[in-house]
Amino acid sequence: MPAHRSGREGSNARFADACSSLWIDGELVHLEDLVLHDAGHDVRAPTHELTIARDVLRSRRRIVAQPSGWALSPDGWSRRRGEGSHGDETGE
């Protein structure tokens, strides 16, 4: 699988990755619920786990939107810890 995905394939993979990262911690988030929550079309009140999955999704988008190596740079580390400026929260 290529390291860099673009378009629909990359977006789908980021949603699945966000759900999988919580599954590793023993939390279940349905992919469909995450897609609807991200679009602002929830069908029920979002759970704490769903909110965390959306944060993971935003973080993945932010990383993909930056130049290669940004995530491991000092600026990347501080931004992902919540320090510094937050001008580009969604990464889109």
Solvent accessible surface area in square Angstrom, and as a share of the most:
residue,aa,sasa,rsa
1,M,186,0.83
2,P,89,0.56
3,A,117,0.91
4,H,134,0.60
5,R,74,0.27
6,S,82,0.53
7,G,55,0.53
8,R,199,0.73
9,E,101,0.45
10,G,1,0.01
11,S,36,0.23
12,N,86,0.44
13,A,25,0.19
14,R,48,0.18
15,F,19,0.08
16,A,46,0.36
17,D,55,0.29
18,A,0,0.00
19,C,16,0.09
20,S,52,0.34
21,S,29,0.19
22,L,9,0.04
23,W,172,0.60
24,I,137,0.70
25,D,112,0.58
26,G,67,0.65
27,E,66,0.29
28,L,126,0.63
29,V,12,0.07
30,H,99,0.44
31,L,75,0.37
32,E,114,0.51
33,D,27,0.14
34,L,0,0.00
35,V,65,0.38
36,L,62,0.31
37,H,20,0.09
38,D,29,0.15
39,A,63,0.49
40,G,58,0.56
41,H,122,0.55
42,D,58,0.30
43,V,105,0.60
44,R,152,0.55
45,A,84,0.65
46,P,63,0.39
47,T,77,0.45
48,H,133,0.59
49,E,47,0.21
50,L,15,0.08
51,T,61,0.35
52,I,67,0.34
53,A,0,0.00
54,R,59,0.22
55,D,78,0.40
56,V,28,0.16
57,L,0,0.00
58,R,72,0.26
59,S,26,0.17
60,R,80,0.29
61,R,35,0.13
62,R,24,0.09
63,I,57,0.29
64,V,67,0.38
65,A,58,0.45
66,Q,45,0.20
67,P,98,0.62
68,S,123,0.79
69,G,54,0.52
70,W,26,0.09
71,A,22,0.17
72,L,133,0.66
73,S,33,0.21
74,P,117,0.73
75,D,78,0.41
76,G,0,0.00
77,W,115,0.40
78,S,24,0.16
79,R,31,0.11
80,R,78,0.28
81,R,152,0.55
82,G,45,0.43
83,E,86,0.39
84,G,60,0.58
85,S,81,0.52
86,H,90,0.40
87,G,79,0.76
88,D,51,0.26
89,E,70,0.31
90,T,55,0.32
91,G,6,0.06
92,E,152,0.68
